């Protein structure tokens, strides 16, 4: 979230490169500036570069020409494989520079590095094309359950303006979140407190379960944005 905020406030640079210090980044996200958080931040940035995300059938005609990371599907949509950050370089300050910190009272300790992080091209393409979904940050942060937060993100990404209902089978929801439980009773037990939080925060008006002849379905009603899906 902080990376995307910085990307937007810097005017969405064409090359997607963001430049900042670890010290300033920790300050901006309200984390204590110490050795442990420096290491956690370095590790997080490295994971965003190394971790690969896959989206199947989620992309229509993009503005860029086909590439090895883009494969057309039968329905004219594309499957994409990408990372959030395509490049991360963290340079440690030279000893000579750290020796001059005493001249600047505002810098009480040596900053461990300058960062150049590049946002992935596929993410930049979709941001530029307006293929985004929105969540209300206050409501999102009010959700104490990680499962409830995942459902909120899923609802925001899966619905269109106009309708206010989202329907999905229980096994499909377990696959999307994802959840490791296998049996419907176990899945419903995990989802129940998350659904309560979604209702309490006003994200949905009601969540119902419907057991059909062959499978369970979840019905989310009263969405500000929604579309029906089987």
Residue pairs with C-beta under 8 A, 6 or more apart in sequence:
2 25
2 28
2 29
3 18
3 48
3 84
3 85
3 117
3 119
4 119
6 18
6 20
7 13
7 16
7 18
7 119
7 127
10 18
12 124
12 127
12 128
15 118
16 86
16 118
16 119
16 120
16 121
16 124
17 116
17 117
17 118
17 119
18 115
18 116
18 117
18 118
18 119
19 114
19 115
19 116
20 114
20 115
20 117
21 111
21 113
21 114
21 115
22 38
22 41
22 42
22 90
22 111
22 112
22 113
22 115
23 33
23 111
23 112
25 41
25 115
26 32
26 33
26 37
26 38
26 41
27 33
31 37
31 41
33 109
38 112
42 90
42 113
45 85
45 88
45 90
45 115
45 117
46 88
48 83
48 84
48 85
48 88
49 83
49 84
49 85
49 86
49 87
49 88
50 83
51 83
51 84
52 81
52 82
52 83
53 81
53 82
53 83
53 84
54 79
54 80
54 81
55 79
55 80
55 82
56 73
56 79
57 73
57 75
57 77
57 78
57 79
58 77
58 78
58 79
58 80
59 70
59 77
59 78
59 79
59 80
59 126
59 131
60 76
60 77
60 78
61 76
62 70
62 78
62 122
62 125
62 126
62 129
63 125
63 128
63 129
64 70
64 121
64 125
66 72
69 80
69 81
69 82
69 122
70 78
70 79
70 80
71 78
71 79
72 78
73 79
80 122
82 120
82 121
82 122
82 123
83 120
84 119
84 120
84 123
85 117
85 118
85 119
85 120
86 118
86 119
86 120
86 121
87 116
87 117
87 118
88 115
88 116
88 117
88 118
89 115
89 116
89 117
90 113
90 114
90 115
91 113
91 114
91 115
91 116
92 112
92 113
93 110
93 111
93 112
93 113
93 114
98 110
101 107
101 109
101 110
126 132
133 156
133 157
134 156
135 152
135 153
135 156
136 203
139 152
139 201
139 202
139 203
140 149
140 152
142 197
142 201
143 149
143 152
143 194
143 197
143 198
143 201
143 203
144 197
145 193
145 194
145 197
147 177
147 179
147 190
147 191
147 193
147 194
148 193
148 194
148 195
148 197
148 198
150 177
151 173
151 177
151 191
151 194
151 195
151 198
152 198
152 203
154 176
154 177
155 166
155 203
155 204
155 220
155 223
155 226
156 225
158 166
158 227
158 229
159 166
159 223
159 225
159 226
159 227
160 225
160 226
160 227
161 225
162 225
162 226
162 227
163 223
163 225
163 226
163 227
163 228
164 221
164 222
164 223
164 224
164 225
164 226
165 219
165 220
165 221
165 223
165 226
165 227
165 228
166 219
166 220
166 223
166 226
166 227
166 228
166 229
167 217
167 218
167 219
167 220
167 228
167 229
167 230
168 176
168 217
168 218
168 229
168 230
169 215
169 216
169 217
169 218
169 230
170 184
170 187
170 188
170 209
170 215
170 216
170 217
170 218
171 215
171 216
173 179
173 187
173 191
173 218
174 181
174 187
179 187
179 190
179 191
181 187
181 189
181 190
184 216
188 209
188 216
191 218
195 204
195 207
198 204
198 207
198 220
199 205
199 206
199 207
203 223
204 220
204 221
204 222
204 223
205 221
205 222
206 220
206 221
206 222
207 218
207 219
207 220
207 221
208 218
208 219
208 221
209 216
209 217
209 218
209 219
210 216
210 217
210 218
210 219
211 217
217 230
220 226
